[in-house]
Amino acid sequence: MSDFPPHDDPDGTSDPLDRFDEIVEEETGRDPDLAVIEAGSRTLRTQAGLPQGDAVPARPSDPEVDRELREVETELATRWGETKLDPSVTRIEALMDVLGEPQRAYPSIHITGTNGKTSTARMIEALLASFELRTGRYTSPHVQSVTERISLDGAPVSAERFIETYRDVQPYVEMVDSAQEYRLSFFEVLTGMAYAAFADAPVDVAVVEVGMGGTWDATNVIDAQVAVVTPISLDHTDRLGATPGDIAGEKAGIVKDGSTVILAQQPVDAAQVMLKRAAEKDATIAREGMEFGVTSREVAVGGQLLTLRGLGGEYPDLFLPLHGAHMAHNAVVALAAVEAFFGIGAEHDRTLDIDTVRTAFASVASPGRLEVVRKSPPVLLDAAHNPGGAQAAVAAIGEAFGFSRLVGVVGMSGDKDVKGFLEAFEPLFAEVVVTRNSSHRAMDVDELAALAVEVFGEERVQVEPRLDDALEVAVTLAEEEGEFSGGGVLVTGSVITVGEARLLLGRA
């Protein structure tokens, strides 16, 4: 693989593969429910709005700052993950109380759903930033640096600011710890830090993704005037429910009294649950396909050209540099959310400034979402990790790329619908190389291979336990028919797999 970064580095500081091994070794003792790993490149959390540089923060160059950040990371890593605690907002409410309710110092847009949350959050942030609003964005999980979880103006906070925020809230965290049956979790502390950082900035608006679900999620202490629900499908069924309707019942908890709900296209049972919740909360609901929607879309070089119908009217000729119908639907949900935030469709009967909207959408990036990281043969990364995400990726690849032979590299977590995921890709992959990432959550490669054989047949499945070897094998397979054969590689199955592949391919 000639495009892989070199292994020989005289000063030992710049080789991504060496750094990858170091990070993995450092993180082997970390609780999988906390940061998962620090290795890899951030793929789903990147700046939105106008580009301001690399959204993946490197380790601090100042040794003292780096030491302090590692100290904070170590302290955070001693805390339990959310899955080890009974779902509750009791602890985070107590923390907000002693911090002086910082989450009420700014308006917010709250996002839940199964697929598309992060892309939608980026688009919302890009639109708000283009209208000259100062934004705060809270997202999870992180892959490379914990600082990525808290963003201001489209970029992760600096290591210095992250450390300062942690030290500011630490005495209050310890006060709550001493009064509760269980200490605040890793995610709860970070949520408190984010809300405090946004108040301190101060931001004009916060864009907040739930960690999981909605009702009992630690983020759900905000009183968001706009609640966004991206498409709901089956994921985390052991914690959220066995049907889309059950899952919607948990996610509907973010809908607050008198708010506006922006509802993406949903399964019927999920939509019914959301409509009932909106009625109970006297919330205004806007439904994709009814009050807003995608009017038209055409495949364009490097993305697609859209006409979107928002709450206030039509927005023609919007270039979105992302592939797939699902991204067009994410875009119209984001547009409707920002319109609702500005009162369009309720207090105001008008559209947003079309040139500003065009500029915002044209600036959106989504690393790890059908991202091309190598050209010969093409290597794509897509962080789909459930059947719904897989189906969206398959449709987008069929529409935007002309592969005659596509080889899959798949590494997944064991708590997913793995067989359903593989079945979605079966018509697309000529062959699949199963592997694993370095996360403790990663599915055993032999178990994954057994399921892959059931779906693809033994002759189409290869097993490579190491991700770097899997990439090497997949590229070789894609090149078998020659340079101009139309072969390519898709790396998918997990945020972590995609992040680590991105690092191995020198894109971090």
C-alpha positions in Angstrom: 0.0 0.0 0.0 2.1 2.8 -1.3 -0.2 5.5 0.2 0.3 4.4 3.8 2.4 6.7 5.9 6.0 5.5 6.3 7.2 3.6 9.4 10.6 5.1 9.5 10.6 8.5 11.3 14.0 9.9 12.5 12.7 11.8 15.5 9.9 9.4 16.4 7.3 12.1 16.6 5.4 12.2 13.4 4.7 8.6 12.3 0.9 8.0 12.8 1.4 4.2 13.0 3.9 4.6 15.9 1.6 7.0 17.6 -1.3 4.7 17.1 0.5 1.8 18.9 1.5 4.2 21.7 -2.1 5.4 22.2 -3.5 1.9 22.1 -1.0 0.7 24.7 -1.8 3.7 26.9 -5.5 3.1 26.7 -5.7 -0.7 27.3 -6.8 -0.2 30.9 -9.5 2.4 30.3 -13.1 1.6 31.0 -14.8 0.9 27.6 -17.8 3.0 28.6 -15.7 6.1 29.2 -13.6 7.3 26.3 -13.5 3.9 24.5 -10.0 4.7 23.1 -7.9 7.7 22.4 -6.5 6.2 19.2 -7.7 7.1 15.8 -8.9 10.3 14.1 -12.0 12.1 15.0 -14.4 11.2 12.3 -17.9 12.3 13.4 -17.2 15.4 15.4 -15.7 18.1 13.3 -16.2 21.8 13.1 -19.1 23.2 11.2 -19.6 26.5 9.6 -16.8 28.2 7.8 -13.5 26.2 8.0 -11.2 27.3 10.8 -8.5 24.7 10.5 -8.0 21.1 11.6 -10.9 20.0 13.8 -8.9 17.1 15.3 -6.8 18.5 18.1 -3.3 17.2 18.5 -1.7 16.7 21.9 -0.6 20.0 23.4 2.9 21.0 22.2 3.6 22.6 25.7 4.8 19.7 27.9 3.3 21.2 31.0 -0.1 21.6 29.4 0.1 18.1 28.0 0.9 16.8 31.5 -2.0 18.7 33.0 -4.4 17.4 30.3 -3.3 13.8 30.9 -3.9 14.4 34.6 -7.4 15.5 34.0 -8.0 12.7 31.6 -6.8 10.2 34.2 -9.1 11.7 36.8 -12.1 11.5 34.5 -11.3 7.9 33.5 -11.7 6.8 37.2 -15.4 7.6 36.8 -18.0 5.0 35.8 -19.6 5.0 32.4 -23.3 5.7 32.0 -24.1 2.0 31.4 -22.9 1.1 34.9 -25.5 3.4 36.6 -29.2 3.4 36.7 -30.6 5.9 34.2 -31.3 9.1 36.2 -30.9 12.9 35.9 -30.7 13.2 39.7 -26.9 13.6 39.8 -26.6 16.0 36.9 -29.5 18.1 38.3 -27.6 18.4 41.6 -24.5 19.5 39.7 -26.4 22.1 37.7 -27.9 23.4 41.0 -24.6 24.0 42.7 -23.1 25.5 39.5 -25.9 28.1 39.3 -27.8 26.5 36.4 -25.4 27.5 33.6 -27.5 25.6 31.0 -30.2 28.3 31.4 -27.9 31.1 30.4 -28.4 30.6 26.6 -31.1 29.1 24.3 -30.4 25.6 22.9 -31.3 23.2 20.2 -31.5 19.6 21.4 -30.9 16.7 19.0 -31.9 13.0 19.4 -32.6 10.1 17.1 -30.8 7.0 15.9 -29.0 8.0 12.7 -27.9 11.4 11.3 -27.6 13.3 14.6 -24.0 14.4 14.1 -24.3 15.4 10.5 -27.5 17.3 11.4 -25.8 19.0 14.3 -22.9 20.1 12.0 -25.4 21.6 9.6 -27.3 23.4 12.3 -24.1 24.8 13.6 -23.0 25.9 10.2 -26.3 27.7 9.6 -26.2 29.5 12.9 -22.6 30.5 12.5 -23.3 31.9 9.0 -25.9 34.1 10.6 -23.2 35.4 12.9 -24.3 33.7 16.1 -21.7 32.3 18.5 -22.3 28.6 18.9 -21.4 26.0 21.5 -21.7 22.3 20.5 -21.6 19.3 22.8 -21.1 15.9 21.2 -20.0 12.4 22.1 -18.1 10.1 22.0 -14.6 11.4 21.3 -11.9 9.3 19.7 -8.6 11.2 19.7 -9.0 13.8 22.4 -11.5 14.4 25.1 -11.4 18.1 24.3 -13.4 17.4 21.1 -16.6 16.9 23.1 -16.9 20.6 23.8 -16.7 23.0 20.8 -17.0 26.8 20.6 -17.4 28.6 17.3 -17.1 25.3 15.4 -13.8 24.2 16.9 -12.9 22.0 19.9 -11.9 24.0 23.0 -8.1 24.3 23.6 -6.4 22.0 26.0 -5.8 25.0 28.3 -9.5 25.9 28.3 -10.6 22.3 28.9 -8.2 22.0 31.9 -9.4 25.4 33.2 -13.1 24.4 32.9 -12.5 21.1 34.6 -10.6 22.7 37.5 -13.4 25.3 37.9 -16.1 22.7 38.2 -14.1 20.1 40.1 -15.0 21.4 43.7 -18.7 21.4 42.8 -18.4 17.9 41.3 -16.8 16.6 44.5 -19.5 18.3 46.6 -22.2 16.5 44.6 -20.2 13.2 44.7 -20.2 13.3 48.5 -24.0 13.8 48.7 -25.1 11.1 46.2 -25.2 7.4 46.4 -22.9 7.1 43.4 -20.4 9.6 42.1 -21.1 11.5 38.9 -20.3 9.5 35.8 -17.7 10.4 33.2 -20.4 11.7 30.8 -22.2 13.7 33.6 -19.0 15.5 34.5 -18.3 16.4 30.9 -21.9 17.5 30.4 -21.5 19.9 33.4 -18.3 21.2 32.0 -19.8 21.8 28.6 -22.7 23.8 30.0 -20.4 25.8 32.2 -18.1 26.5 29.3 -20.9 27.7 27.1 -22.2 30.0 29.8 -18.7 31.4 30.4 -17.9 32.0 26.7 -20.8 33.1 26.4 -22.5 31.5 23.5 -25.6 32.8 21.7 -27.0 29.2 21.2 -25.9 25.7 22.2 -26.3 22.7 19.9 -26.5 19.6 22.0 -26.6 16.0 21.0 -28.0 13.5 23.5 -25.5 10.8 24.6 -28.2 8.1 24.3 -32.0 8.1 24.4 -33.4 11.3 25.8 -35.5 11.2 29.0 -32.7 10.1 31.3 -29.8 11.4 29.3 -27.5 13.7 31.2 -27.9 16.4 28.6 -31.7 16.6 29.2 -31.4 19.3 31.9 -31.6 22.0 29.2 -34.9 23.6 28.4 -34.4 23.6 24.6 -36.9 25.6 22.6 -36.2 23.4 19.6 -36.1 19.6 19.8 -34.8 17.8 16.7 -35.6 14.1 16.2 -33.6 12.4 13.4 -34.7 9.1 12.0 -35.3 6.4 14.6 -34.4 2.8 14.0 -33.3 -0.2 16.1 -30.1 0.4 18.0 -29.1 0.0 21.7 -32.2 -2.2 22.0 -31.0 -3.6 25.3 -31.3 -0.1 26.8 -33.9 1.8 24.8 -36.5 -0.7 23.6 -37.2 -3.4 21.1 -39.3 -1.4 18.6 -39.0 2.1 17.0 -42.0 3.0 19.1 -40.4 1.9 22.3 -37.2 3.8 21.5 -39.2 6.9 20.5 -40.8 6.9 23.9 -37.4 7.3 25.5 -36.2 9.9 22.9 -39.4 11.9 23.2 -38.2 13.0 26.7 -36.3 15.9 25.2 -39.6 17.6 24.1 -40.3 20.4 26.5 -43.4 22.5 27.3 -44.2 24.9 24.5 -41.2 23.9 22.3 -41.0 23.3 18.6 -40.4 19.7 17.5 -38.6 19.1 14.1 -39.5 15.6 13.2 -37.6 13.8 10.5 -39.3 11.0 8.6 -40.1 8.2 11.0 -41.6 4.7 11.2 -45.3 5.0 11.9 -45.1 3.8 15.5 -42.3 6.2 16.3 -44.1 9.1 14.7 -47.2 8.3 16.8 -45.3 8.4 20.0 -43.7 11.7 19.1 -47.0 13.3 18.1 -48.6 12.2 21.4 -45.7 13.7 23.4 -45.9 17.0 21.5 -49.6 17.2 22.3 -49.0 16.5 26.0 -46.4 19.2 26.1 -48.4 21.7 24.0 -45.5 21.7 21.6 -45.6 22.7 17.9 -44.6 19.9 15.7 -43.2 20.2 12.1 -43.0 17.0 10.1 -40.7 16.2 7.3 -42.8 15.5 4.2 -45.6 17.7 5.6 -44.5 21.0 6.9 -41.1 20.8 5.3 -39.2 18.5 3.0 -36.7 17.9 0.1 -38.3 19.2 -3.1 -35.6 18.1 -5.5 -32.0 16.8 -5.5 -29.5 16.1 -8.3 -26.2 14.4 -8.1 -23.4 17.0 -8.6 -19.6 16.8 -8.8 -18.5 16.5 -5.2 -21.9 16.3 -3.7 -25.5 17.2 -4.6 -27.6 20.2 -5.6 -30.8 20.6 -3.6 -34.0 22.5 -3.5 -35.4 22.4 0.1 -38.8 23.5 1.3 -38.5 24.9 4.8 -41.0 26.2 7.2 -41.0 29.6 5.6 -40.8 28.7 1.9 -38.5 27.3 -0.8 -34.7 27.4 -0.9 -33.4 26.6 -4.4 -29.9 25.8 -5.7 -28.2 24.7 -2.5 -25.0 22.9 -3.0 -24.2 20.3 -0.3 -20.8 18.7 -0.6 -22.0 15.4 0.9 -23.4 12.3 -0.8 -26.6 10.5 -0.5 -30.3 11.1 0.0 -29.9 10.7 3.7 -27.7 13.8 3.8 -30.3 15.8 1.9 -32.9 14.8 4.5 -30.5 15.7 7.3 -30.0 19.1 5.6 -33.7 19.9 5.4 -34.1 18.9 9.1 -31.3 21.2 10.0 -32.8 24.0 8.0 -36.2 23.6 9.6 -34.6 23.5 13.1 -32.8 26.8 12.4 -35.9 28.4 11.0 -37.8 27.3 14.1 -35.1 28.8 16.3 -35.5 32.1 14.5 -39.3 31.9 14.8 -40.0 31.3 11.1 -43.2 29.4 10.6 -44.6 30.8 13.8 -44.0 34.4 14.5 -42.5 35.2 11.1 -43.7 34.2 7.6 -40.6 34.5 5.6 -37.5 32.6 4.6 -33.9 32.9 5.8 -31.5 34.9 3.6 -30.9 32.5 0.7 -27.3 33.5 0.0 -26.4 32.9 3.7 -28.1 29.5 3.6 -26.2 28.6 0.4 -22.9 29.6 2.0 -23.6 27.6 5.1 -24.5 24.4 3.4 -21.6 24.7 0.9 -19.2 24.8 3.9 -20.4 21.6 5.6 -17.9 18.8 6.0 -18.6 15.3 7.3 -15.4 13.3 7.8 -16.1 9.6 8.1 -19.3 9.8 6.0 -18.4 8.4 2.6 -15.2 10.2 2.9 -12.6 9.5 0.2 -9.2 9.1 1.9 -7.3 7.5 -1.0 -7.8 7.7 -4.8 -6.0 4.8 -6.4 -7.8 2.6 -5.7 -10.4 4.7 -4.0 -10.7 4.0 -0.2 -13.9 5.3 1.4 -14.7 5.6 5.1 -18.2 5.4 6.5 -19.0 5.2 10.1 -22.4 3.4 9.7 -22.8 0.9 12.6 -26.4 -0.3 12.4 -28.7 -1.6 9.5 -30.3 1.8 9.0 -26.9 3.5 8.5 -25.7 0.7 6.3 -28.8 1.0 4.0 -28.2 4.7 3.7 -24.6 4.2 2.8 -25.4 1.5 0.2 -27.9 3.8 -1.5 -25.5 6.7 -1.5 -22.6 4.6 -2.9 -24.8 3.3 -5.7 -25.8 6.8 -6.6 -22.6 8.7 -6.3 -19.8 6.2 -7.2 -19.4 3.9 -10.1 -17.5 0.9 -8.6 -17.4 -2.3 -10.6 -16.0 -4.1 -7.6 -16.1 -2.9 -4.0 -14.3 -4.6 -1.1 -15.5 -4.1 2.4 -13.4 -3.8 5.5 -15.7 -4.3 8.5 -15.0 -4.0 12.2 -17.9 -3.7 14.6 -19.0 -3.6 18.2 -20.6 -6.8 19.6 -23.7 -5.0 20.9 -25.0 -4.2 17.4 -27.3 -5.9 14.9 -24.3 -7.3 13.1 -26.1 -9.7 10.8 -28.6 -7.1 9.8 -25.7 -4.7 9.1 -23.9 -7.2 6.9 -27.1 -8.2 5.0 -27.5 -4.6 4.0 -24.0 -4.6 2.4 -24.3 -8.1 0.8 -25.4 -6.9 -2.6 -22.7 -4.2 -2.7 -19.5 -6.0 -1.5 -17.8 -8.4 -3.9 -15.7 -9.5 -0.9 -15.4 -8.5 2.8 -12.4 -8.5 5.0 -13.5 -8.8 8.7 -11.3 -7.3 11.3 -11.5 -5.5 14.7 -10.6 -2.2 16.2 -8.8 -1.7 19.4 -11.8 -0.9 21.5 -12.8 -3.3 24.3 -16.3 -3.2 22.8 -15.0 -4.7 19.5 -16.6 -7.9 18.4 -14.4 -10.9 18.4 -13.1 -11.3 14.8 -13.9 -15.0 14.6 -17.5 -14.4 15.7 -17.8 -11.6 13.2 -16.3 -13.9 10.5 -18.8 -16.6 11.3 -21.7 -14.2 10.8 -20.1 -12.9 7.6 -19.8 -16.4 6.2 -23.5 -16.9 6.8 -24.3 -13.8 4.8 -21.6 -13.7 2.1 -20.5 -17.3 1.8 -17.1 -18.6 2.8 -15.4 -17.8 -0.5 -16.2 -14.0 -0.2 -14.9 -13.6 3.4 -11.3 -13.0 4.6 -10.2 -12.6 8.2 -7.5 -10.2 9.3 -7.4 -9.5 13.1 -5.3 -6.4 12.7 -6.9 -3.4 11.0 -3.7 -2.4 9.2 -3.4 -5.9 7.6 -7.1 -5.8 6.7 -6.6 -2.5 4.8 -3.6 -3.9 3.0 -5.5 -7.0 1.9 -8.6 -5.1 0.9 -6.6 -2.7 -1.3 -4.8 -5.6 -2.9 -8.1 -7.3 -3.7 -9.5 -4.0 -5.2 -6.4 -3.7 -7.4 -6.6 -7.3 -8.7 -8.4 -6.3 -11.9 -6.0 -3.6 -12.8 -5.6 0.2 -12.2 -8.7 1.1 -14.3 -11.0 -1.7 -13.2 -13.3 0.5 -11.1 -12.4 -1.3 -7.9 -12.6 0.3 -4.5 -12.6 -0.2 -0.7 -15.1 0.8 1.9 -14.1 0.8 5.6 -17.1 0.7 7.9 -18.9 -0.8 10.9 -17.9 1.5 13.7 -16.8 5.1 14.6 -13.7 3.6 16.1 -12.9 1.4 13.1 -13.2 4.4 10.8 -11.2 6.7 13.1 -8.3 4.2 13.4 -8.4 3.6 9.6 -8.2 7.3 9.1 -5.1 7.5 11.3 -3.5 4.5 9.6 -4.1 6.1 6.2 -2.4 9.3 7.4 -5.5 11.5 7.4 -5.4 12.5 11.1 
